[in-house]
Amino acid sequence: MFVGGSEAQHRKTNPDQKIDISIIKVSKYFGTLGKTENVLWIQLFFVAAPGVDSKILPKNTVCCSYIKKQSIAHLFNKVQEVPEDIDPGMGIFTLGFNREIGEKGVYYTVSFDWRERESEEEKQQLDLIAAFMSTCGDQLVDLEGIREMTCVDGWTAQQLQALTAQRIELGGSPTPSLPAA
């Protein structure tokens, strides 16, 4: 999958290609990942949709990724466009990459499109995902990715503000005491 950068060896696709995925779990985190400190992240666990070249994403392999800022906005905007009588998680998300230019140079954001499942194979994938999630869903954890982050699923705005204030007060320390959940 394209992940940015200028070196071709870090890419499995180019930024113009789109990749269909099935999102199987979403969580919100706050903290530091890589060079980005103390921001809201969305953790996405997903599998390739049927038809994706296995050289890009292996079939039936759970992947984990993190998005922030503009990419979160792209995802949330796309979810809001899905008709209200349809669960967005039942469809196929198509990932794309938008080239952006910021104060530190060129970077890429993730864009999302959404569509209903069409082929029989796409519809059957829902059964595979349901069986996997009932057996292994609570085991989907990325300890390395979240080591400097706090899961904030279900937190109120006040709890998030308190956590943000604490992090700023502590100079970005990744392990402050947490507010009561």
KEKE-3310 file (N, C-alpha, C; in steps of 0.2 Angstrom, whole numbers, plus 5000, padded with zeros to 4 digits):
npx = (5004:5002:5011:5016:5031:5047:5054:5054:5054:5047:5034:5019:5010:5005:5002:4991:4983:4969:4962:4952:4944:4938:4932:4935:4936:4935:4944:4946:4960:4971:4986:5004:5012:5025:5032:5022:5014:5003:4989:4973:4969:4963:4961:4962:4956:4957:4953:4958:4946:4937:4945:4955:4972:4983:4996:4997:4988:4987:4975:4962:4969:4972:4974:4982:4980:4983:4975:4975:4969:4966:4963:4955:4944:4940:4936:4925:4916:4913:4906:4895:4889:4883:4868:4856:4849:4857:4871:4887:4898:4895:4897:4909:4924:4934:4950:4960:4973:4978:4988:4995:5001:5011:5017:5029:5032:5028:5015:5004:4986:4973:4960:4943:4931:4914:4904:4890:4891:4893:4896:4894:4904:4909:4898:4898:4910:4906:4900:4912:4919:4911:4911:4925:4926:4918:4925:4938:4938:4940:4953:4960:4973:4985:4999:5012:5009:5001:5008:5011:4999:4982:4967:4952:4939:4922:4924:4920:4918:4923:4932:4941:4946:4952:4962:4970:4974:4982:4992:4998:5002:5012:5021:5020:5022:5021:5014:5004:4994:4978:4962:4947:4937)
npy = (4994:5011:5022:5035:5045:5046:5035:5021:5008:5008:5007:4998:5001:5015:5033:5036:5025:5015:5007:4994:4990:4981:4988:4982:4985:4999:5012:5025:5035:5044:5053:5050:5046:5040:5055:5063:5071:5070:5070:5067:5051:5039:5022:5009:4993:4982:4972:4966:4969:4958:4954:4963:4964:4952:4955:4968:4969:4955:4942:4939:4944:4952:4969:4984:5001:5018:5034:5052:5069:5077:5065:5058:5067:5065:5052:5052:5061:5054:5043:5050:5052:5040:5032:5034:5022:5012:5002:5008:5000:4988:4989:4993:5001:5012:5016:5030:5042:5058:5071:5083:5099:5106:5116:5109:5103:5091:5080:5066:5063:5052:5047:5043:5032:5025:5011:5000:4982:4972:4960:4942:4936:4947:4949:4937:4939:4946:4936:4929:4939:4941:4929:4928:4940:4936:4926:4930:4944:4952:4951:4959:4969:4981:4982:4989:5000:5008:5011:5023:5030:5033:5024:5031:5028:5031:5042:5057:5074:5083:5074:5071:5084:5087:5077:5081:5094:5089:5083:5093:5101:5092:5093:5085:5072:5054:5046:5051:5052:5046:5054:5050:5037)
npz = (5000:4997:5006:5007:5006:4998:4993:4983:4987:4999:4995:4990:4981:4971:4973:4966:4965:4970:4984:4989:5005:5019:5034:5050:5063:5074:5083:5095:5099:5109:5109:5106:5091:5081:5074:5077:5090:5104:5099:5092:5086:5075:5075:5064:5060:5047:5033:5017:5003:4993:4978:4978:4974:4979:4981:4985:4997:5007:5006:5017:5028:5043:5045:5052:5055:5057:5057:5056:5059:5045:5038:5046:5046:5032:5033:5042:5036:5024:5030:5035:5024:5020:5017:5030:5034:5032:5038:5038:5040:5034:5021:5008:5009:5000:4999:4995:4991:4995:4989:4998:5003:5015:5029:5032:5020:5007:5010:5013:5013:5018:5008:5008:5000:4998:4996:4993:4995:4981:4973:4975:4982:4989:4997:5004:5011:5023:5031:5034:5041:5052:5059:5062:5070:5081:5086:5088:5089:5101:5103:5095:5095:5095:5102:5100:5092:5100:5111:5117:5118:5123:5124:5120:5118:5120:5129:5136:5131:5140:5148:5138:5136:5148:5148:5137:5142:5153:5146:5140:5150:5156:5147:5136:5140:5138:5148:5158:5173:5171:5168:5177:5170)
capx = (5000:5006:5012:5020:5038:5050:5058:5049:5054:5042:5027:5017:5006:5007:4997:4985:4979:4964:4962:4945:4945:4932:4934:4931:4936:4938:4944:4949:4966:4974:4993:5009:5014:5030:5034:5016:5013:4997:4983:4968:4970:4958:4964:4957:4958:4953:4955:4957:4940:4938:4947:4962:4978:4986:5003:4996:4986:4985:4968:4960:4974:4970:4979:4980:4983:4981:4974:4974:4967:4962:4961:4949:4938:4938:4932:4919:4912:4911:4902:4889:4885:4880:4861:4855:4846:4863:4877:4893:4903:4893:4900:4916:4928:4939:4956:4964:4978:4978:4994:4994:5007:5010:5023:5035:5033:5023:5012:4998:4981:4969:4953:4938:4924:4911:4899:4887:4894:4889:4897:4892:4910:4909:4893:4900:4915:4903:4900:4919:4921:4907:4914:4931:4925:4915:4930:4944:4938:4943:4960:4963:4977:4992:5003:5017:5006:4997:5012:5011:4993:4977:4961:4947:4932:4917:4925:4916:4922:4927:4937:4946:4949:4957:4968:4974:4977:4987:4998:5002:5005:5017:5026:5019:5024:5016:5011:5001:4989:4972:4956:4942:4933)
capy = (5000:5018:5025:5041:5045:5046:5029:5016:5002:5008:5007:4993:5004:5022:5037:5036:5019:5015:5000:4992:4987:4980:4990:4977:4988:5006:5014:5032:5035:5051:5052:5051:5040:5043:5062:5067:5071:5072:5072:5061:5046:5033:5015:5005:4986:4980:4967:4968:4967:4953:4957:4966:4960:4949:4958:4974:4967:4948:4940:4937:4946:4958:4975:4989:5007:5024:5040:5058:5075:5077:5058:5057:5071:5062:5046:5054:5064:5049:5039:5054:5052:5034:5033:5032:5015:5007:5002:5009:4994:4983:4991:4992:5007:5013:5021:5034:5046:5065:5074:5089:5103:5110:5120:5105:5100:5087:5074:5063:5061:5046:5049:5037:5032:5020:5008:4994:4976:4970:4953:4937:4936:4953:4948:4932:4941:4948:4931:4927:4944:4940:4923:4930:4944:4933:4922:4934:4951:4955:4950:4963:4973:4983:4985:4993:5006:5012:5011:5030:5032:5031:5023:5036:5026:5032:5047:5063:5080:5085:5070:5073:5091:5086:5073:5086:5099:5086:5081:5100:5103:5088:5093:5079:5065:5049:5042:5054:5049:5047:5056:5044:5036)
capz = (5000:4997:5013:5007:5006:4991:4991:4980:4991:5004:4992:4986:4976:4970:4976:4962:4965:4975:4987:4993:5011:5024:5040:5055:5070:5074:5090:5095:5103:5110:5111:5101:5086:5077:5076:5079:5097:5107:5094:5091:5081:5074:5074:5060:5059:5041:5028:5010:5000:4988:4972:4979:4972:4986:4982:4989:5003:5007:5007:5024:5033:5047:5045:5057:5053:5061:5053:5060:5057:5039:5036:5050:5043:5026:5035:5045:5031:5020:5034:5036:5017:5019:5019:5037:5035:5030:5042:5034:5041:5030:5014:5006:5009:4995:5001:4990:4994:4992:4990:5001:5004:5022:5031:5032:5013:5004:5014:5010:5018:5016:5007:5008:4996:5001:4991:4995:4992:4975:4971:4980:4986:4994:5002:5008:5016:5029:5036:5037:5046:5058:5062:5065:5076:5087:5089:5089:5089:5107:5103:5090:5099:5092:5107:5098:5089:5105:5118:5119:5117:5128:5121:5122:5116:5124:5133:5135:5129:5146:5149:5132:5137:5154:5146:5133:5146:5157:5142:5138:5157:5157:5142:5131:5143:5136:5153:5163:5176:5167:5172:5178:5164)
cpx = (5004:5006:5015:5027:5041:5053:5053:5049:5049:5035:5025:5012:5008:5001:4991:4981:4974:4963:4955:4947:4938:4935:4931:4932:4938:4938:4947:4955:4968:4982:4998:5011:5019:5032:5028:5014:5006:4991:4979:4969:4964:4962:4959:4960:4954:4956:4954:4950:4942:4940:4953:4967:4982:4994:5003:4993:4984:4978:4968:4966:4972:4975:4977:4983:4980:4981:4973:4971:4963:4959:4955:4943:4936:4933:4925:4914:4909:4905:4895:4885:4881:4873:4860:4852:4851:4869:4883:4898:4901:4895:4907:4919:4933:4944:4959:4969:4978:4984:4992:5001:5006:5017:5029:5036:5027:5021:5006:4992:4977:4962:4949:4932:4921:4906:4896:4891:4889:4890:4895:4898:4911:4904:4895:4906:4912:4902:4907:4921:4917:4909:4920:4930:4922:4920:4936:4944:4941:4950:4964:4966:4983:4996:5008:5014:5003:5001:5012:5005:4988:4971:4956:4940:4928:4918:4921:4921:4926:4933:4943:4950:4954:4963:4973:4978:4983:4993:5002:5006:5012:5022:5026:5021:5018:5013:5009:4996:4983:4966:4951:4938:4926)
cpy = (5006:5021:5032:5040:5045:5040:5024:5010:5002:5008:5000:4995:5011:5026:5038:5030:5019:5008:4999:4988:4986:4982:4985:4980:4995:5008:5021:5032:5042:5050:5053:5045:5043:5050:5066:5066:5074:5075:5066:5057:5041:5027:5011:4998:4985:4974:4969:4965:4962:4957:4961:4962:4958:4952:4965:4973:4959:4947:4937:4938:4952:4963:4980:4995:5013:5030:5046:5063:5075:5070:5056:5061:5068:5056:5048:5057:5059:5044:5043:5054:5046:5035:5030:5025:5010:5008:5003:5003:4988:4984:4990:5000:5007:5018:5024:5038:5053:5068:5081:5093:5107:5113:5116:5101:5096:5081:5072:5062:5055:5049:5042:5038:5026:5017:5002:4988:4974:4963:4948:4936:4941:4952:4942:4934:4943:4942:4929:4932:4943:4934:4925:4934:4941:4928:4925:4941:4955:4954:4954:4969:4975:4986:4990:5000:5011:5013:5018:5034:5029:5030:5028:5035:5028:5038:5053:5069:5083:5081:5071:5079:5090:5082:5078:5091:5096:5085:5088:5102:5099:5088:5087:5072:5060:5045:5046:5050:5051:5050:5050:5043:5035)
cpz = (5000:5004:5013:5006:4999:4988:4989:4984:4997:5002:4989:4981:4975:4972:4972:4962:4971:4978:4991:4999:5014:5031:5045:5062:5070:5081:5090:5101:5104:5112:5105:5097:5081:5079:5078:5086:5099:5103:5095:5085:5080:5072:5070:5059:5052:5038:5021:5007:4995:4982:4972:4978:4979:4986:4985:4996:5003:5009:5014:5029:5037:5047:5050:5054:5057:5056:5058:5056:5051:5036:5040:5048:5037:5028:5037:5040:5026:5024:5035:5029:5016:5021:5026:5039:5034:5035:5038:5034:5037:5023:5013:5006:5004:4997:4995:4994:4991:4994:4993:5002:5010:5023:5031:5025:5012:5009:5011:5015:5014:5014:5007:5004:4999:4996:4995:4992:4987:4973:4977:4984:4991:4999:5007:5013:5023:5034:5038:5042:5052:5062:5065:5071:5082:5090:5092:5090:5095:5108:5098:5094:5095:5098:5105:5096:5095:5112:5121:5118:5122:5124:5124:5120:5121:5129:5131:5133:5134:5148:5144:5134:5143:5152:5141:5137:5150:5152:5141:5145:5158:5152:5137:5134:5141:5142:5159:5167:5172:5171:5173:5172:5166)
residu = (MET:PHE:VAL:GLY:GLY:SER:GLU:ALA:GLN:HIS:ARG:LYS:THR:ASN:PRO:ASP:GLN:LYS:ILE:ASP:ILE:SER:ILE:ILE:LYS:VAL:SER:LYS:TYR:PHE:GLY:THR:LEU:GLY:LYS:THR:GLU:ASN:VAL:LEU:TRP:ILE:GLN:LEU:PHE:PHE:VAL:ALA:ALA:PRO:GLY:VAL:ASP:SER:LYS:ILE:LEU:PRO:LYS:ASN:THR:VAL:CYS:CYS:SER:TYR:ILE:LYS:LYS:GLN:SER:ILE:ALA:HIS:LEU:PHE:ASN:LYS:VAL:GLN:GLU:VAL:PRO:GLU:ASP:ILE:ASP:PRO:GLY:MET:GLY:ILE:PHE:THR:LEU:GLY:PHE:ASN:ARG:GLU:ILE:GLY:GLU:LYS:GLY:VAL:TYR:TYR:THR:VAL:SER:PHE:ASP:TRP:ARG:GLU:ARG:GLU:SER:GLU:GLU:GLU:LYS:GLN:GLN:LEU:ASP:LEU:ILE:ALA:ALA:PHE:MET:SER:THR:CYS:GLY:ASP:GLN:LEU:VAL:ASP:LEU:GLU:GLY:ILE:ARG:GLU:MET:THR:CYS:VAL:ASP:GLY:TRP:THR:ALA:GLN:GLN:LEU:GLN:ALA:LEU:THR:ALA:GLN:ARG:ILE:GLU:LEU:GLY:GLY:SER:PRO:THR:PRO:SER:LEU:PRO:ALA:ALA)
# end
